[in-house]
């Protein structure tokens, strides 16, 4: 960046990607450089007041440039790609560092073991949620189309992928056929990361051979717990894990639920086994939990809990795309955070027609025990919870 460009940015004032410093303090400048490197890049200008007036830097200009160059090489844990410059004005020397946007797939930048991010016009230590998002952006999967850095195309079950394509009506035997690599890329099952074909989050969770074997996906499963009482302080009767691909997570979790036993009723000498709640409603809630969860919130699982009086299914993240609780309950226009995952569950007939999920659960529970499923969207705690009551509340 040349001086006329820097002068234009000074005239425009500070912003998300522009910050001024009156003097040169490497500790202070280092935080801003780190924050820019962890974001979309930015311009740090030294020798300019917060109000945008040039005041100049008093230190030796050669020393300032040497210390900045050294910091860019070793001050943030790994080299920061940036251009340094200086210009002598009537008020004194102005120095600048133009930080580029860095490629993701590595650990975020830090100074002295601390991370820094941009929040408006300031460089700040990230909150817990900001730090989680920072790690997601650099080393962990964030969206269903983002690649899994530690996986390869060989981690895809090609037979499962082929079966899925056939279920969609694709003619796999017709000639000519594209090669498997093209099919994987065209279907967004894989993408390229630094020239290597690697599964996307969608590909790994829908067609993976061992979906939880990678650092980025190890927590992406359903945790199942049955309690003896009405809260989590009660004794644990049974615990299990619904792991594997998304469809396997759902079927295995339903299988675990069946293993808890069923309620026996008798008519004369004839015994009937009845489930605690309709499996159609339970399956729909579990499917919604795995396809709508926020996969940027790593380290947390979908939680499937049974209590003495209720069953609760909790999914990380809030309702997708600004949907409200009322809209979800009314069966309004479907909004998926993970569209391809949702489509995969529809193709495999594990999910009802889009937009009918809540209506199905409501109808099933009304017919079963005259209760209504409950929906909570906790924006502060960042979770969605569906609760099924095992019996009507006392009047």
N, C-alpha and C positions, 0 to 999 in steps of 0.2 A: 504494500500500500504506500503510495507516495504522499508527500506533504499536502497537496491540494485536496486529496481525498480525506486525509485526517482533519484538515481544517473544516471541510464540509460537515464531518461528523461532529466536530466541536460545536459548530453553529447550530446543529440540530438538537444538541443537548443529550443528557444521559438517558439511557433506556435499558431494555432487557439485554441488549448486546453492545452497549457502550458504557464505560465507566471512567470517571475522571479521578485523578489523585493530584493533590497540590504538590507533593514532593515525591521523593523516591525512598520507600521503605520496603525492602524485599519481603519481609514477613507479610505485610499488608498486601503488596502486589501479588505475592504468591497465591494467596487465597482467591483473588479474582481470576488469575490465570487458570487455577485448578477448576474453579466454578465454570468458566467459559469452556474448558476442555471437556467437562462432564456434560455440557449442554450442546447447544448448536453453534458454539464458537462465539467470538466477540472481540471488541477492540478496547484495550486498556490504554489510556492516555495519561501520562504523568507530566506535571508542570501546568495543570489546568485546575482551577477551582471548581467546586460543585456548581457554581452559577455559570460556568462556562468561560471565565476570564483566564487568559494566559498569564501565568505568574512565573513560570520558569523553574527549573530544577537547579539547585545550587551546586550539587556534587560534580566532580570531574566527569565529563561525558563519556570518556573512554572507560572509566571504571564502572559506570552505570551499565553500559552496553555489555561489558564483560560479565558482570554479575547476572544480568538478565539472561545472557546466552548460556551461562553455566546452569542457571536454575531450570531453563527449558530442557536441558539434557538430563538432569538428575534430581531436580527438586520435587517432582510429582510421582515418583515411583517408577516411571518410565518416560521416555522422551515425549515432550509436547511439540506438535508441529505448529510452528508460528513464525511470523516474520517480524523482526525488530527494525525500528527506524528511529531517527532523531532529526531535529531541525532547530537551528539557532535563530531565535527571534529577538526582537529588541528587548523583550522582557527576560530572556534567558532561554536555555535549552528545553525543548519539549521532546520527550521520549514516548514511544508507543510500542505495543506488542499486539499484533493482529493474530489471534488464535483461530486456527481452523477447526471445523467440525470434524471430530475423529470417528474412525470406523468402530462400530460396536463389535463385541465378541471378545473383549478383554476386560480385566478388572478395571473399575472406575479409577480415576486419578485421585490422589490424596496428597496432603502435605503433612509430614510428621505423623502419619497414621490417622489423620482426620480428613473426612470428606467435606467438600464444599460444593454448593449448587447455587444457581441464580434464582432469586425470588424477587421479581420485579426489577428494580434498579439496584438491588443489593446482592452481595455474595454472602451467603449464610450457611451455617451448619444445617444439614437436612433434618427434617422431622422423621419419625419412624416410617411414616408412609412414603415420604419423599426418598428416603434411603432405600426402601424396598423397590420403588420404581426405578431408582438409579441402578441398582444391581440387576434388575430385570432388563433394563435397556442395554446394559453392557454384556452380561454373561448369561442371563436366563431368558427363557422364552417369554414373550409378551403377548403376541397375538397368534391366532391359529395358522397364519401364513408365515410366521417367522421360523427360521430353520433352527434345529437343535445342533449346536456346534460340535458336540461329542459323538454324534451318531453318523452312520453312513447309510447309503441306499440298501446295503445288505441287511439292515435291521428292519426292513419292510417285509412283511409276509406277502409274497407275490401271489400266492394262491388266494388269500383273503381279498387282495386288491382285484384280482381277476374275477372272483365271484361277485364282488360289488359292481364291477363294470357290467357284467352280464345281467345282474338284477336291474340295472338302469336301462337295459335294452341295447347295449352296445354290442355290435357284431364282432366278436373277437376272432372268428375264424375267417372272415372275409379278407380277400387280398385286394390291394396290398395293405399290410398292417404297419403302423409306425413301430419303431423299436421301443422296448420297455422304458428306456430312459425318457423318450419323448412323451410316452403315456404318463409317466410319473410327474413330469414337469407340467404337462398340460392340465393334469387333474389337481395340481397344487399339492400333491402328496410329497413331493420333494422340491427343493430349490437349490440354487448354487450359492455356496459360501466360500469365497476365495478360490473359486474354480472347482470345488469339490461338490459332488451331488450328495446332499444330506436331506433327511426327512424334515418336513415342517412339523410343527406341533400337531396340526391336523393329521398328517400322515402317521406320525408316531402313535397318537392316541386312538386312531381308528383302524390302522393296519399294522401296527408295530408287532414284532415278534415277542418282545419283552418290554412293554411300554414304560415300566417304572425303573429301568436299569440305569438311566442316565442321571447325572447330578441335577439337571434342569427339570426332570419329571418324577423324581423319586417320591414326592409327596402327592402326586396327582392320582388319588384313589379315594374310595369310600371307606371311612372308618366306622365300624359297626360296634355298638355297645348296648347291652341290655342291663338295666338296673332293677333292683328288687323293689325300690320305693318310688317316690315321686320327684326326686332330685338327684343331682350328680354326687351328692354325699352318700347316697345309698350304696349298699353292697352291689358289686358287679356280678351278675349272674352268668354272663357270657360276653365274649369279645371276639371280633373277627375283622377281616379286611376283604373288601371287594376290589381286587386288583385286576390288571390286565387291560385290554382295550376297553373302550367305553361300553360297548354292548356286554362284554364279559363282566365289567364292574357291576352293571345293573343286575344281570342274571345271578351272579354269585352272591350279591347282597340279598336278593330275594330268597335265594337258597339258604343263606344263613338265617334269615327271618323264619323260614319254614322249620328250621331245626329247633327253634325255640318251643315248638309244640303248638297245638291248637286247642280251642275250647271245646269240650265234649258236651253234647246235649243228648237227651234220650226221649224217645217217644215209645212208651212201653218198654220192650226189651231191645229196641233198635237204637243203636248209637250213631250219632252224626258228628263229624269233626268240622268245626267252623273256624275260619281264620279270625284273627283279632280285628283286622280291617280288610276290605276288599283288595285283593292283589292288584287289580287294574289301577286303583287309585294310588297304591304304593308304588307300583312300577312307573306310573306317569310322573310322580313327584321325584323319584330317583333319576329318571331320564332328564327331567328339567334341571335338576341340580347339577348334573355333570356337563350338560351342554351349555348352560347359561352361566356357569361359574366364571369368575374373573381369574383367568389363568395367569395374570400378572401377579396375583397374590400367592407367591410360592411359600412353601413351608407350612401350608394348612391344607387339610383334607375336607372333602364333603363329609359331614358327620351325620350318621344314621343312628338315632338313639331311641330305645324303647323304655318306657317307664310304666309304672303300675297303672297310670290313668291316661297315658297319651303316647303317641309316637311323634317324634320330631326329626325333620330332615333339614340340616343347615348347610347352606352353600356359600363359599367365600365370594364376596363382592355384592354390590347392590343390584337392583333390577336394571336390566340393560337399557341403554339408549334413552334414559330419562323417563322410562315407563313408571307410572304411579301404581300404587296398590289397587286403587279403584279400577284402573284400566286393565290390570291383570285379572282381577276378579270378574270383570264384565266380559272377558274373552275378546277384548278389542284387537285391533290389528297386531299380528305377531311381530315382535321385535327381538331378534337374536343377537347376542354379542358374538357368537361363533356360528355363523351361517352354515358353513360347510359341515361342521359337526352335527348341527340340527338336521341338515338334509340327509346325512348318513344314517341317522337314527330313524328317519321317516322311511328311507329306502329299505332298511332292515326290519321295518314294521314293529319297532319298539316304541314308536311315538305316534300319538294320535295326529290327525290332520291339524296343521298349524293353527294355533289360536283357540283350540278346543280343550286344551289340557286342564285348565281350572274348572271349566264347566263339567268335564267328565268326573273330576275328583269330587266336585260338589254333589252331582247327581248320585254317584256311587255311595257317598257317605250318608246322604239323606235317606236313600233306600235301605242302607245297612243298619244304621242306628239313630237316624234322625238328628245327626249333628252336622255342623258346617266345618269344613277345613278352615284353618286360620292362617293368615299370611302376614308376616312382619318383614318390613324392609328397613333395616337399621343402617342409616347412612353414616353414623358416627363409628359404629363397630364394624361397618362394611361387611354385612352378611344379610342373606335372605333366609327366612325360616318358614317352613310349612309344618303345621301341627295338626295331627288327627286325634280327636278325642275318642277314647275307647268306650265312653258312655256319656249320655247327656249330663250337663252340669245340673246340680240340684237347684230347684227353684228357690 
